[in-house]
Amino acid sequence: MTIPILETRNLNFSYHSGVPILNDVNISIMKGQNVGLVGESGSGKSTILRLLLGIHRPTQGHILFGGEELSLRDKEQARRFRSQVQVVFQDPYSSLDPRQRVDQLIAEPLRSLGLAKDANPGGNRADINKWIENEVVEALKSVGLPAESANRYPDEFSGGQRQRIAIARAIVCKPQVLLADEPVSALDVSTRVRVIDLIAELGTTKGLTIVMVSHDLAVVAALCKQSIVLERGVVVEQGTTATVLGAPTHPYTQRLIESLPRLPVG
C-alpha cells in the first residue's frame, strides 16, 4: 500500500472566535502529484495550507507526513519536515526582505536548518560558505536567473523575477513538497504563464510534489492533475482535474466553472 506524503484525517479548525473554518477535511496527497486546492475566498483553502505547514494546529483531527503524525514539538521531526516541505507565498513584494541580498535570502534555509553543516561534516567556515554559494547559484540557475543575481537586492528585480527568487529559496534545500499559495495572482498575465511553466518544469526535474492553492481554475488546469474543491471549509468534490473541471457533479463546482469569464461570440 502506497503511503501519502501528506494526509489530513477528519481535520477541523476554528480560530479563537470558535467559528468553524474547516469541517472534517480528509485529503491524501501522493508523492509526485500536483494537486490544486480550489475555492472562492473564505473557502478554507489557504487555512489548509497553513495547517500543512504547521503554522496552525488543528482544533481536531490529524495531519500526517509520510505516514507519521506531524508533531512539530518533536525537534527532529520538525527539522526533517521543514527541510522537506517548503512554501512559496502569494506576494513576491512582501515575501522577500528588501534589506538582504538575494544570496542571503536563498541561503537562509540551508543555514537555519543546519543543512550546510550536515553536508560538510568537519568542514571549516570557508568550506561551508563555498558549499552554500554553489547551492545558491544552482538554485538560481534552476529558476532561470543568472549567478550574478546573487549579489543584488530584491528591489532591483521585477515581480516575476522576485517570485523566481522566492521559488529558488524554496527549492534550495531540495524538498519533496512545494506548497504554493496563489503564487501567480500578483503577476501580470504573461508573467503568470512563465512562472506556472517554471513550477511545472521544476516539478518534473526535481521530483517535487506540488500543492497549489488557487481561485484561478485556468492555473489549476494548467499545472495540477488532481483537484480538491472546497466550499465553506468542506471538501465538496475531488478527483482528477479533467473530471472535476470537465464534468463536475457538485452544484458549487458547477457554479465556479459557470462564473469563468468568456469571450463574446460574433
Secondary structure, DSSP 8 states (H G I E B T S, - for coil): ----SEEEEEEEEE-TT--EEEEEEEEEE-TT-EEEEE--TTSSHHHHHHHHHTSS--SEEEEEETTEE--TTSHHHHHHHHHHEEEE-S-TTTSS-TTS-HHHHHHHHHHHTTHHHHHSTT--HHHHHHHHHHHHHHHHHHTT--GGGGGS-GGGS-HHHHHHHHHHHHHTT--SEEEEESTTTTS-HHHHHHHHHHHHHHHHHTT-EEEEEES-HHHHHHH-SEEEEEETTEEEEEEEHHHHHHS--SHHHHHHHHTS------
